[in-house]
Amino acid sequence: MGTIDISYTSLAIGLLLLLIPLFYLWKFKTGLLWVTVIGIARMIVQLFFIGIYLKYLFLWNNPWINFLWVIIMIFVAAQTALARTQLKRKILFIPISIGFLCSVVCIGMYFIAIVLRLENVFSAQYFIPIFGILMGNMLSSNVVALNAYYSGLKREQQLYRYLLGNGATRAEAQAPFIKQAIIKSFSPLIANIAVMGLVALPGTMIGQILGGSSPNVAIKYQMMIMVITFTASMLSLMITISLASRKSFDSNGKLLQVMVEKKEKKKSR
């Protein structure tokens, strides 16, 4: 049995459920009403356009077009990460992009070529969804971690300089801040992994079951999805911090101005 299609009429009826959270956002004057409405409208438009685009991606199934789509996702994700972390583009854009690219290619291709053993590793049916899942998880993890890392360095510069002054290498002085960034970013993911299947049924697994896959197949895919997203997120963060650190400090190990100041934001507007 295949997945039951949702007609546009049924979709419109389903969207009426949004009136409940929107009502409470309005009632309690949260200031989030129009932000939410605009966000939902963007989501709907973007998903419809992506649906049309993916239809042709699957139809063409061209390795070059598929990889071009991944490159576009990487640059959009890097730009989104910079916007959310308020870090300077000239310092972080290339490190974040390289971190995303290396991680998504290495981990994604490992899963597709070695675990799934597909003859055509660029098959759009697997290539696009797997790389998309990896990019989404890497983005959210990197945003939290980079925020924590640079905020910690800025807030506790005396500790960083103290460690350097007492013979620590630059990598050793950065280690406590990397540690805190990892804890803050990955603790929710680890907690989610620990209760998966008991407290929550993940979307990938439910989607496969609704699509007609057996629960046994869906479970194995979900296990691997959690493994590759966890691994890719950690790897991309380490690559990003390693590359960014070369541009984030001067020759004496002093942290440069990596955050976008308010004045700079106003000028950019």
C-alpha positions in Angstrom: 0.0 0.0 0.0 1.4 3.4 -1.0 1.3 6.7 0.7 -2.2 8.3 0.8 -2.1 11.5 -1.2 -3.3 14.8 0.4 -5.5 16.8 -1.9 -5.1 20.6 -2.0 -8.5 20.9 -0.3 -7.4 18.6 2.5 -4.1 20.5 2.8 -6.0 23.8 3.2 -8.2 22.2 5.9 -5.0 20.9 7.6 -3.5 24.4 7.6 -6.4 25.7 9.6 -4.8 24.0 12.6 -2.3 26.9 12.6 -5.1 29.2 13.8 -4.7 27.7 17.3 -1.0 28.7 17.9 -1.5 32.0 15.9 -4.4 32.9 18.3 -2.3 32.5 21.4 0.6 34.4 19.8 -1.8 37.3 19.2 -3.6 37.0 22.6 -0.5 37.2 24.7 1.0 40.0 22.5 4.2 38.0 21.9 5.2 40.1 18.9 5.7 36.8 17.0 2.4 36.8 15.1 3.5 38.4 11.8 6.9 36.8 12.0 5.2 33.4 12.2 2.7 34.2 9.5 5.5 35.3 7.1 7.6 32.3 8.1 4.7 29.9 7.3 4.0 31.6 4.0 7.7 31.4 3.0 7.7 27.7 4.0 4.7 26.9 1.8 6.0 28.8 -1.2 9.5 27.4 -0.8 8.3 23.8 -0.4 6.1 24.1 -3.5 9.0 25.4 -5.6 11.3 22.7 -4.2 8.7 20.1 -4.9 8.6 21.2 -8.6 12.4 21.4 -8.7 12.9 17.9 -7.1 10.5 16.4 -9.6 12.8 17.4 -12.5 15.9 16.5 -10.5 14.5 13.0 -10.1 13.5 12.9 -13.7 16.9 14.1 -15.1 18.9 12.1 -12.5 22.1 13.9 -13.7 25.1 13.6 -11.4 26.4 17.2 -12.3 23.0 18.8 -11.7 22.6 16.8 -8.4 26.0 17.9 -7.2 25.3 21.5 -8.2 22.2 21.4 -6.0 24.4 20.3 -3.1 26.8 23.2 -3.7 23.9 25.7 -3.7 22.6 24.2 -0.4 26.1 24.6 1.1 26.4 28.2 0.2 22.9 29.0 1.4 23.5 27.1 4.6 26.8 29.0 5.2 25.1 32.3 4.6 22.3 31.3 7.0 24.8 30.2 9.7 26.6 33.6 9.4 23.3 35.5 9.7 22.2 33.5 12.8 25.6 33.7 14.5 26.3 37.3 13.5 29.8 36.4 12.7 31.8 38.3 10.0 31.6 36.9 6.5 35.2 37.5 5.6 36.4 35.4 8.5 33.8 32.6 8.7 32.3 32.1 5.3 35.0 30.0 3.7 35.7 27.9 6.8 32.0 27.1 7.3 31.5 26.3 3.6 34.6 24.0 3.5 33.4 22.3 6.8 30.0 21.7 5.3 31.4 20.5 1.9 33.9 18.1 3.3 31.5 16.6 5.9 28.5 16.2 3.6 30.6 14.7 0.8 32.6 12.3 3.0 29.8 11.1 5.3 27.1 11.2 2.6 29.1 9.2 0.1 30.2 6.8 2.8 26.6 6.0 3.6 25.4 5.8 -0.1 28.4 3.9 -1.5 29.6 1.7 1.4 26.5 1.2 3.5 23.8 1.2 0.9 26.1 -0.1 -1.8 24.3 1.7 -4.6 25.6 1.1 -8.2 24.8 4.8 -9.0 26.0 6.8 -6.0 24.6 10.0 -7.6 21.0 8.6 -7.9 18.8 11.5 -7.1 16.4 9.3 -5.1 19.0 8.8 -2.4 21.7 11.5 -3.1 19.4 14.6 -2.7 17.4 13.5 0.4 20.5 12.1 2.3 22.6 15.2 1.6 19.6 17.4 2.5 19.2 15.8 5.9 22.9 16.1 6.6 22.9 19.8 5.7 19.9 20.6 7.8 21.4 19.0 10.9 24.9 20.4 10.4 23.5 23.9 10.1 21.5 23.8 13.3 24.4 22.2 15.3 27.0 24.6 13.9 25.0 27.7 14.6 24.6 26.8 18.3 28.2 25.6 18.7 29.8 28.6 16.9 27.7 31.0 19.0 28.8 29.3 22.2 32.5 29.1 21.0 33.0 32.7 20.1 30.8 34.1 22.8 32.8 32.2 25.4 36.1 33.4 23.9 34.8 37.0 23.9 33.4 36.8 27.4 36.4 35.0 29.0 39.4 36.5 27.2 41.3 36.7 30.4 41.1 32.9 30.9 42.3 32.4 27.3 45.2 34.8 27.7 46.0 33.2 31.1 46.3 29.8 29.5 48.5 31.2 26.7 50.7 33.0 29.3 51.3 29.8 31.2 52.7 27.9 28.3 49.6 26.5 26.7 49.6 26.3 22.9 46.8 28.1 21.0 45.0 24.8 20.5 45.2 23.9 24.2 44.0 27.4 25.2 41.0 27.0 22.8 40.1 23.5 24.0 37.9 24.6 27.0 35.9 26.8 24.7 35.5 24.1 22.1 34.4 21.7 24.9 31.7 24.1 26.0 30.5 24.6 22.4 30.3 20.9 21.9 28.4 20.3 25.1 25.9 23.1 24.3 25.3 22.0 20.7 25.3 18.3 21.0 23.6 17.6 24.4 20.1 18.0 22.9 20.9 15.7 20.0 22.4 13.0 22.4 19.3 13.3 24.6 17.1 12.8 21.5 19.1 9.8 20.5 18.8 8.2 23.9 14.9 8.3 23.9 14.4 7.6 20.2 11.8 4.9 19.8 10.5 5.2 23.4 9.4 8.8 23.7 9.5 9.9 20.1 9.1 8.3 16.7 11.4 10.2 14.3 10.1 11.8 11.1 12.3 9.7 8.7 11.0 6.5 10.1 7.4 7.6 10.1 7.8 8.9 6.5 9.1 5.5 5.3 6.4 3.5 7.0 3.7 5.8 5.5 5.5 5.3 2.2 5.0 1.6 2.4 8.3 0.4 3.8 8.3 -2.3 6.5 9.0 -1.1 10.1 12.1 -3.2 10.1 13.6 -1.4 7.1 12.5 2.0 8.4 14.2 1.3 11.8 17.5 0.5 10.1 17.4 3.6 8.0 16.6 5.7 11.0 19.5 4.3 12.9 21.9 5.2 10.1 20.3 8.6 9.6 21.1 9.4 13.3 24.6 8.1 13.0 25.5 10.0 9.9 23.9 13.3 11.0 25.7 13.1 14.4 29.0 12.3 12.7 28.7 14.9 9.9 27.7 17.6 12.4 30.7 17.0 14.6 33.1 16.7 11.7 31.9 19.9 10.1 32.2 21.8 13.4 35.7 20.6 14.0 36.8 21.5 10.4 35.1 25.0 10.7 36.7 25.9 14.0 40.1 24.6 12.8 40.0 26.7 9.7 38.3 29.7 11.3 40.9 29.9 14.1 43.6 30.8 11.7 41.7 34.0 10.8 40.1 34.7 14.2 43.4 35.5 16.1 46.3 37.8 15.5 50.0 36.6 15.6 50.0 37.0 19.4 47.0 34.8 19.8 44.6 37.7 20.6 41.0 37.2 19.5 40.1 39.6 16.6 36.7 41.3 16.2 34.8 38.4 14.7 31.3 39.5 15.6 29.4 41.9 13.5 28.9 45.1 15.4 25.6 47.0 15.5 27.2 49.9 13.6 28.2 47.6 10.8 24.7 46.1 10.7 23.2 49.6 10.2 25.7 50.4 7.5 24.9 47.2 5.7 21.2 48.0 5.7 
